[in-house]
């Protein structure tokens, strides 16, 4: 049986663009902590600074007593929806809409190792650990801003090959933020790198008592690996999205049927030569 890739997916992959994320059916949900606060961020991100249009995700950061979890609210919604549909006996289920950032991270309140999961279409679900840095922030007393009605101060830092500007509020004395960012005398409400490839901005903050959950999935497609393994895989993916797809489907290009924008079949070998510009969040 040949696999027919739709016009949309082929066009998106080859023009720079999307890593589609698929819904996963939840097998087990285990509470690992209880949230005390919930922060909602809008994340605008690109795979490369030169990419014309940014993708958008809604990120939830749960701050508990022992851990902080940062995940995509969009992916979580569709996983839950698909799981409910399957349990009700549906023959098909809803897939993830849009292009949310397919990364989940749980990091300890105290400690320097985080647990991460990266969801890459047509491949395994990567599960790995990575370090949480102790960031050396520089402060600017003269620069101020207001976000969500909170008075914010400016701080800058160099992290993993990028320069970041953060706006934090001492009115919420929580030393946390999205991803691995934190260590400021107040909650980070906005942070962006100098190229604006990644821009997080808070649009909600509330007290909470919901459980912080860790999920396992029915497909059993989790792959334990290292952070370096994930980055190598992503580099290979963006170097040739079509070639990566063919490799993940057994390496037989005859099983793949590519359709171009004109509705005509594309040559698989030519399509496999097309790369997508990519610059990782952590450059070094």
C-alpha positions as CSV (number, residue, x, y, z in Angstrom):
1,X,0.0,0.0,0.0
2,X,1.3,3.4,-0.9
3,X,1.0,6.4,1.5
4,X,-0.5,9.5,-0.1
5,X,0.7,12.7,1.5
6,X,-1.9,15.5,1.1
7,X,-1.1,18.6,-0.7
8,X,-1.2,20.6,2.5
9,X,1.3,18.5,4.4
10,X,3.8,18.3,1.5
11,X,3.6,22.0,0.9
12,X,4.1,22.8,4.6
13,X,7.0,20.5,5.0
14,X,8.9,21.6,2.0
15,X,8.3,25.4,2.4
16,X,9.7,25.6,5.8
17,X,7.3,24.8,7.9
18,X,5.5,22.6,10.1
19,X,6.1,19.7,12.3
20,X,2.6,18.4,12.6
21,X,1.9,16.8,16.0
22,X,-0.4,13.8,16.3
23,X,-2.8,13.2,19.2
24,X,-1.8,10.4,21.6
25,X,-4.2,8.2,23.5
26,X,-3.5,8.5,27.2
27,X,-3.0,5.2,29.0
28,X,-2.3,6.4,32.5
29,X,-2.2,9.7,34.3
30,X,-0.1,9.9,37.4
31,X,-0.1,13.0,39.7
32,X,3.4,14.0,40.6
33,X,2.7,17.2,42.5
34,X,-0.1,19.7,43.2
35,X,-0.1,23.1,41.5
36,X,-0.2,26.2,43.7
37,X,-0.2,28.6,40.8
38,X,-1.0,28.5,37.1
39,X,0.5,30.8,34.5
40,X,-0.7,30.9,30.9
41,X,1.7,32.1,28.2
42,X,1.3,32.8,24.5
43,X,4.3,31.5,22.7
44,X,5.2,32.7,19.2
45,X,8.0,30.7,17.8
46,X,9.8,29.9,14.5
47,X,12.1,27.1,13.4
48,X,14.5,29.7,12.0
49,X,14.6,33.5,12.5
50,X,14.3,34.1,8.7
51,X,11.0,32.2,8.7
52,X,8.3,34.7,7.6
53,X,5.4,33.7,9.8
54,X,5.6,32.5,13.4
55,X,3.6,29.7,14.9
56,X,1.6,30.2,18.1
57,X,1.0,28.0,21.1
58,X,-0.8,28.4,24.4
59,X,1.6,27.2,27.1
60,X,0.6,26.3,30.7
61,X,3.1,26.6,33.5
62,X,2.0,24.9,36.7
63,X,4.0,25.8,39.8
64,X,3.8,23.3,42.5
65,X,5.5,22.7,45.8
66,X,8.2,20.4,44.4
67,X,8.1,20.9,40.6
68,X,7.2,23.2,37.7
69,X,5.6,21.8,34.5
70,X,5.5,23.6,31.2
71,X,3.4,22.1,28.5
72,X,1.2,22.9,25.4
73,X,-2.4,23.4,26.4
74,X,-3.4,22.7,22.7
75,X,-1.7,19.3,22.6
76,X,-3.0,18.4,26.1
77,X,-6.6,19.4,24.9
78,X,-6.5,17.2,21.8
79,X,-4.9,14.2,23.7
80,X,-7.7,14.4,26.2
81,X,-10.3,14.7,23.5
82,X,-8.9,11.8,21.4
83,X,-8.6,9.6,24.5
84,X,-12.3,10.3,25.4
85,X,-13.4,9.6,21.8
86,X,-11.5,6.3,21.7
87,X,-12.9,5.2,25.1
88,X,-16.4,5.9,23.8
89,X,-15.8,3.5,20.9
90,X,-15.1,6.0,18.1
91,X,-13.4,4.5,15.1
92,X,-11.4,7.8,14.5
93,X,-10.4,10.6,16.8
94,X,-9.5,14.3,16.7
95,X,-5.9,15.2,15.8
96,X,-3.9,18.2,17.0
97,X,-4.9,21.5,15.3
98,X,-2.3,24.1,14.4
99,X,1.4,23.9,15.1
100,X,1.9,24.0,18.9
101,X,5.4,23.6,20.2
102,X,5.7,19.9,20.9
103,X,7.9,20.1,24.0
104,X,6.9,19.3,27.6
105,X,9.2,19.9,30.5
106,X,9.0,19.1,34.3
107,X,11.7,20.6,36.4
108,X,12.3,20.5,40.1
109,X,11.9,23.5,42.3
110,X,15.3,22.5,43.8
111,X,17.7,20.7,41.6
112,X,19.3,21.0,38.2
113,X,17.9,18.2,36.1
114,X,14.6,18.4,34.2
115,X,12.6,15.7,32.5
116,X,11.5,16.5,28.9
117,X,9.4,15.0,26.2
118,X,9.5,16.0,22.5
119,X,6.8,14.9,20.1
120,X,8.0,14.5,16.6
121,X,5.6,13.4,13.9
122,X,6.5,10.2,12.0
123,X,9.0,9.2,14.8
124,X,9.3,8.2,18.4
125,X,8.2,10.2,21.3
126,X,11.5,11.3,22.8
127,X,11.9,11.1,26.6
128,X,15.1,12.5,28.1
129,X,16.7,14.5,30.9
130,X,18.6,17.7,30.6
131,X,20.3,20.3,32.8
132,X,18.6,23.4,34.2
133,X,21.1,26.2,34.3
134,X,21.8,28.7,37.0
135,X,21.3,31.9,35.0
136,X,23.4,35.0,35.6
137,X,21.0,37.9,35.1
138,X,21.9,41.5,34.5
139,X,19.3,44.1,35.7
140,X,18.2,47.5,34.4
141,X,16.6,49.7,37.0
142,X,15.7,52.4,34.4
143,X,13.6,50.2,32.1
144,X,10.1,49.3,33.2
145,X,7.0,48.0,31.6
146,X,3.4,46.9,32.5
147,X,2.1,43.5,31.6
148,X,-1.3,42.3,32.7
149,X,-1.4,45.3,35.0
150,X,1.7,44.3,36.9
151,X,4.7,46.6,37.1
152,X,7.7,44.8,35.5
153,X,11.4,45.3,35.6
154,X,13.9,44.4,32.8
155,X,16.6,41.7,33.0
156,X,18.9,40.2,30.4
157,X,20.9,37.0,30.2
158,X,22.9,34.9,27.8
159,X,21.8,31.3,27.7
160,X,22.8,28.5,25.4
161,X,24.1,30.8,22.7
162,X,21.2,33.3,22.7
163,X,20.7,36.7,24.4
164,X,17.4,37.1,26.1
165,X,15.4,40.0,27.5
166,X,13.0,39.2,30.3
167,X,10.3,41.3,32.0
168,X,9.5,40.1,35.5
169,X,7.3,41.4,38.3
170,X,8.3,41.7,41.9
171,X,4.6,41.9,42.7
172,X,4.5,38.1,42.2
173,X,7.5,36.9,44.1
174,X,7.9,33.6,42.3
175,X,11.3,32.9,40.7
176,X,9.9,31.0,37.7
177,X,9.1,31.4,34.1
178,X,8.6,29.3,31.0
179,X,10.9,26.6,29.7
180,X,14.1,26.6,31.8
181,X,14.0,30.3,32.7
182,X,13.9,31.4,36.3
183,X,16.0,32.7,39.1
184,X,14.6,36.3,39.1
185,X,13.1,38.0,42.1
186,X,9.6,37.8,40.6
187,X,7.6,35.9,38.0
188,X,8.7,36.2,34.4
189,X,5.8,37.6,32.4
190,X,7.6,38.1,29.1
191,X,10.9,36.8,27.7
192,X,12.3,36.8,24.2
193,X,15.6,36.1,22.4
194,X,17.3,38.9,20.5
195,X,16.2,37.5,17.1
196,X,12.6,37.1,18.4
197,X,12.6,33.5,17.3
198,X,11.0,32.6,20.6
199,X,8.7,35.0,22.4
200,X,6.7,34.1,25.5
201,X,4.3,36.5,27.1
202,X,1.9,35.8,30.0
203,X,-1.8,36.5,29.6
204,X,-3.1,34.8,32.7
205,X,-2.1,34.1,36.3
206,X,-4.1,32.5,39.0
207,X,-3.9,30.4,42.2
208,X,-4.6,26.8,41.5
209,X,-4.8,23.4,43.2
210,X,-5.0,21.1,40.1
211,X,-2.7,18.0,40.0
212,X,0.5,18.2,38.0
213,X,0.2,15.1,35.8
214,X,2.6,12.8,34.1
215,X,1.2,10.7,31.3
216,X,2.0,7.4,29.6
217,X,0.4,6.5,26.3
218,X,-1.2,3.5,24.7
219,X,1.1,3.4,21.6
220,X,4.2,2.6,23.7
221,X,6.2,4.7,21.3
222,X,8.4,6.4,23.9
223,X,12.1,6.4,23.2
224,X,14.5,7.1,26.1
225,X,17.4,9.0,24.8
226,X,19.7,12.0,25.5
227,X,19.3,15.6,24.7
228,X,22.1,15.3,22.1
229,X,20.2,12.4,20.4
230,X,17.1,14.6,20.2
231,X,19.0,17.5,18.6
232,X,20.7,15.2,16.1
233,X,17.3,13.8,15.1
234,X,15.8,17.3,14.7
235,X,18.8,18.3,12.6
236,X,18.3,15.3,10.4
237,X,14.5,16.0,10.1
238,X,14.9,19.5,9.0
239,X,17.8,18.7,6.6
240,X,15.4,16.5,4.6
241,X,11.8,16.2,6.0
242,X,10.8,13.9,3.1
243,X,14.0,11.8,3.4
244,X,13.4,11.6,7.2
245,X,9.8,10.4,6.6
246,X,10.9,7.8,4.1
247,X,13.5,6.5,6.5
248,X,11.0,6.3,9.4
249,X,8.7,4.3,7.2
250,X,11.2,1.7,6.5
251,X,13.4,3.3,3.8
252,X,11.4,2.2,0.9
253,X,10.6,5.3,-1.1
254,X,8.2,3.4,-3.4
255,X,5.8,3.3,-0.5
256,X,5.5,7.1,-0.5
257,X,3.4,9.0,-3.0
258,X,4.1,12.7,-3.0
259,X,1.6,15.2,-4.5
260,X,2.8,18.8,-5.3
261,X,0.9,22.0,-5.3
262,X,0.0,21.5,-8.9
263,X,-1.7,18.2,-8.1
264,X,0.9,16.2,-9.9
265,X,3.1,13.5,-8.4
266,X,6.5,14.7,-7.2
267,X,9.8,12.8,-7.7
268,X,10.7,11.4,-4.3
269,X,14.4,11.8,-4.8
270,X,14.1,15.4,-5.7
271,X,11.8,16.1,-2.8
272,X,14.2,14.4,-0.4
273,X,16.9,17.0,-1.4
274,X,14.8,19.9,-0.1
275,X,15.8,21.1,3.4
276,X,14.1,23.4,5.8
277,X,16.0,26.2,7.6
278,X,16.3,25.3,11.3
279,X,18.0,26.9,14.3
280,X,17.5,25.2,17.6
281,X,16.5,27.0,20.8
282,X,19.7,26.0,22.5
283,X,22.4,26.7,20.0
284,X,25.3,25.5,22.3
